[in-house]
Amino acid sequence: MNQAKDGVKPQQERRRALIDATMTSIAERGFSNLTLAHIAGIAGLSAGIVNFYFSTKEALLLETLKTVAEEFELTVNAAVDAAGSEPAAQLQAVLLASLEPVITEPRKVAVWYAFSAEAGARQDYQAICGQRDQTYYARIQLLCDAIVRKGGPGVRVSSSAIAHAVSGLIEEFWQSILFAGASFDRVAARGQCLAFLASVFPWAYDFPEHLPGAVSAEGAAGHSLRAAVSADLPQLTRLFDLYRQFYRNPPDASAARNFLSERLESGDSVIFVAEDADGRLLGFTQLYPAICSVAMRRYWILYDLYIDSSARRAGVGRALMERARSFAADTGAARIDLETAVDNLPAQRLYKELGYVREQHFLKFSLDVS
């Protein structure tokens, strides 16, 4: 009997090792270069043994997605159960649990966004991703409803709007984790969650003390927009290097500085920066000129947009996009074109809100000649 149990354990361990290796492989390569041989190699197993545990690669992928989704749900459920019966305590537990390292390690976040990007074409992925998102939002909505009711008859607050904002806040943090990796500051993120709850439900939460970056409404500092100049290179280089790392490029501050210096000197691009009252650059956008033969008019390609993690959700990105729009109009351009990663969902939402329309009539082809 003991031998049978011992025999089951290695099988379970190998199955889990293959799922774990699949997460690593997706995070490193995405779906396009995913192979069973690579997965097996990460797991330290032979490629042929994979089919012993999973009939197909798709079965392994589906089980990996289920594992990530179930782990998230179990973590949040456990936190809510431990929070007690008060809606305010439960909502706080949901937010803080959503930032727990066990479910938000960068690799797992990358896996979730990879599957979400594919969900539009895969009903099985959509069923899992959609169910998790719907369940998560429904729980937040119910808790917000309960907290609003406890605020009394004089409270005029949209619990639905706040529920959407709560979901968007966690989505933004997950995007930051995807980019920042191990350097993501979860302590600061938790503080921002607590500050947000206290801001929208002041009767239910106390504002956290000693919150980094917290300012009163009277002392809140805004930002200004302007064209970049050579003196901005040190700060702009840091932002540009972080931007390239977001798209899976290795850090290279020297190359980033040289590239930006060439752009500023030659004038073959236009760079706008957002700057706070202390002269700190909060973000930038870069546009390149192009000509449309059919319209016989110039247009601009908005190739880069990046906001420092400390300045996100403060309208900086939107302001830079609006500055780009006004610049394009002033130069008589026909339009602005841009591209973004298929899993960069917050950016896609912003673009749509600003009136950008996804291309439906033309296919883009690229030829690498390097």
N, C-alpha and C positions, 0 to 999 in steps of 0.2 A: 504493500500500500504506500509506504514512504517513497519507494522507488518511482511509483507512478506519479506521485506529486512532484518529486524532484525532476522528473522528465518533462512535466508541464511547464515548470518555471523557466527553464532555458528557452522553450518555445515562446513563451510570453515575452521574455526579455529580448529575444531576437526580433519579434514582431514590433515591439516598442522601439528597438534600435533602428529598424527600417523606417518607421514613421518619423523618428527624430532626425534621421539622416535625410529624409525627404524634405523636412523643414529647412535643414541647412542647405541642401542643394537648390531649393527654390529661392532662398534668400540670396544665394551666391550667383545663380545663373538665370533665374526666372523660369518661365515655362518653355521658352524656345529652345534652350540647350539642355533640357532635362533628360537624362537617360538612366535606365535601371543600373547600368554598369557604374555610373558615377555615384548613385545612391548606395549601391552595395559596397563600393570602395570606401565611402565615408563610414558605413556601418561596420567595416572590417569583415565583410562576408563576401562569398563568391556571387557573381551575377546570377548564376543559375539557381541559387537557393531562394531568390526573391519570389519566384513563382510557386514555391512550396507554401508560402504564407499568403500571397496575394495572386489571384488568378491572372490579373493584368496590371499594367502600369496605372490605368484609370482607377482600378479598385484601390490601389495603394494611395493615389492622390485623393480619392474620395474619403478614405479612412483618415488621412492626414487632416483634411478640412474638418471632418467630424470631431476629431480629437481637439483641435484648436477651439472650435465652437463650444464643445462640451466643457472644456477646461475653464473657459471664460464664464459660462453659466454657473458652474459649480462654485467658482471662486466668489462671484457676486452673491449667489444664494446664501453661501455660508456667512458672508459678511452681514447680510441683511438679517439673517436668523440671530446672529450674535448681537445685533444692534438693539433688540427689544421691540416694543410695539409702537413707539412714537414715530409718526411719519417723518419728522424732521431728522431724527437719528437714522432712520432707514435710508433716506435720500442721501445723507452725508456718507453713509456706508457704501452706497452704490457708486458714488463718485470716487471715493478713495480706493475702493476695491478695483475699479477700472484702471487704476494706475499701478496695481501690484506688479512687482517684477516678474512673478511666476507666469503671468499672462501677457505681459507687455515687454518681454525681452525683445530686442530689435528684430531678431530672426522670426519670431512668431508674428510680430506686427507686419513684417514684410510678406509673410505667407498669407496673412488675412487679406491684405490689399491685392496680392497677386490673384487670389481666387475671386475676390470681389470684381476685379477688372474683367475676369473671364465669365462672370455670372450671366452677363447679357446674352451670351451665346450657349449657355449650358443650363438647362432647367434643373439638373441635380445640384449644381453649385448654387444656383439662385434660390432653391428651396431652403438650403441650409443658411446661406448668408442672409437672405431675406427674413427667415424665421428668427434668427438671432437678433437682427436689428429691430424687427417689429416687437419682439418680446421685451427687449431692452428699453425701447421708447415707451411702450405701454406701461411698464413698471414706473418709469420716471413720471409719466403723465398722471397716473393715479396718485402718486405721492405728492406731486405738486398740487393737485386738486385738494387733497386732504390738508395740506399746509395752508393753502389759501383760505379754506373754510375756517381754520383755526384763527385766522387773522381778524375775524369779526366782520360785522356787516358794513363797516366803513371802508374796508379794503377794496380797492378797484385794481385788480391785477389779472392779467391773462395767464392762467396756468398753462395753457397750450403754448403760448409764445415762450414762456420760461422753460418749458420742457424741451422745446426745440433748441433753445439756447444752451441748455445743459448738455444735450446730446452733441451739439456743435462744439462745445468747449472740450469735451473728451475727444472728439474727432480731431480737433486741432492739436491736442497733446499727442495723440497717436501719430499724427503726421510728423510732429517734431521728433518723436522717438525714432521714426523711420529714418529721418535724416541724421539726428545727432548721435544715435546709437548709444553706446555705454556712457557717453558724456551727458546724456539727458538728466536734468536736475529734477528728480521726482519730489524732493522736499519742497522746492519752490513751486512745482505744479500743484502739489497738495495744498499749499498755502493759498494759491490763486483760486482753487476750488472752494475753499472755506470762505475766502473773501467774496467770491461771487455769490455764494448762498446767503451770506450776511447782507450783501447789497440788495438782493431782490426780495429776501424774506427777513427783514430786520427784526420782526417780532418773534422769529423762531431761532435765530442764530446770533451769536456775538461775533463782531468783527475781530479777526485774529490780530494779536499785537505783534509788533516787530516784523511785519510782513515786508520783505525786500521789494523796493520799488513802489510801495504804497504812498500815495500823496492825497492831500485833501483836494476838494473841488477848487478851492481858492488858489491852491499852489500847483495845480496841474499844468505841466509843461506841454505845449503843442509841438508841432514840427513845421518846418518850412521846406519848400521844394526849390531846387535850382539845378542848373547844368553843372556837371562835374568839371573840376579844373585839376591841374597837375598837383596842386597841394593836397588834393584828396587821395592821392595814390596809396599811402600807407593804410588808411582805413578802408578804401575801396578794394584794395587787394585782398584784405581779410574777408570781406563780404563775398567777393567774386570767387575766391578759393573755396569758401563754404558752399556757395551755390554749385560749383562743379562737383564737389563731393556728394551733394544731394543726388546727382545723376551718376553716382557710382564711379567717379574718377578719384584717383589717389591724390592726397594733398600735395600741392606744388606751388608754394607762395611765390617763388622766384619766377616761374613761368607765367603765373597769373599777373604779376606785376609787369613783366615785359609785354605781355599781350595788351594789357590796359594802357600802358605807356604808348605803344604804337597806335592804338585807337585815338588817344587824345592828341597825339602829335599829328597824325595824318588827317584827322577829322572825318574818317570814313564810317564813323558811327556817332550816334548822339546818346549821351548818358545823362540821365537825371538822377539826382540823389535826394533823399529825405534826410533832414538834419534837425536835431533837437536844439534847445536853447543853449546847451553847453558845447555845441559844435560837434556832437557825436553823430556819425552817419548811422541811420536806422535801416536804410535799405536803398536799393537802386533799381533802375530799369534801363535797358540798352536797346536802341533801335538801329536798324540798318536800312539804308535806302535801296529801293528796287524800282523797276519800271514794268508796267503792264503794257504789252504790245497791243492787246486788243482795245483797251481803253485809251491807249496812247497817253497815259498819265503816270506820274510817280505814285508809289505806295510805300509804306514802311513795314518792315518786319520787326515785330517786338520779340526779340529772341531771348532776352534775359529779364527776369523779375525775381528779386530776392529780398526778403525782409529778415532782419536780425531776430533771433528767437525771443529776445527780450521786448521787442516792439510789435509782436504779432497781435492780432485782434484789436488793434487800436486805430484802424483805418488807414494805415500807412500804405499798404499795397493798393488799396482802392484809390488813394490820392495820387500815387505815382501813375496808375493806369489812366486816370482822368487827365493828368498832365500830359501824358503821351497822346491822348486823344486831341487835346487842344493844340498841341504842337503840330500834329498831322494836319489838322484843319487849317492852321495858320500857313502851312507850307503848300497848301493846295493839293494835298494828296488825295487819292481816290479812296483809300481804305488803310486799315492796319491788319496785317496777318500775324498769327502767332500759333505756336504749337505747345503742347504740354504732355507730360506722361499720362498714359491711360489710367493710372492709379492715383494721380494727383487730384483727388476729388474736390478738396476745398478750392483749389485754383479754378477748376472747371466751373464750380458754382459761382465764383466771383466773376468770371468772364461772361457767363450767361446773364448775371444780374446787370452787368454793364452794357449789355446789348450785343455781345459777340455771338455769332451764329456758327454752329458746327457745319463744316463743308459736307454737302450731301451729293454733289454732282461730279466731282473730280476725284480721281485717285492720285495719290502722290507716289512717285517712284524715285529711288535714290540709287546712285552708282558710286561705290567707293573706288576712287582712283588713286588713293594714297599708296 
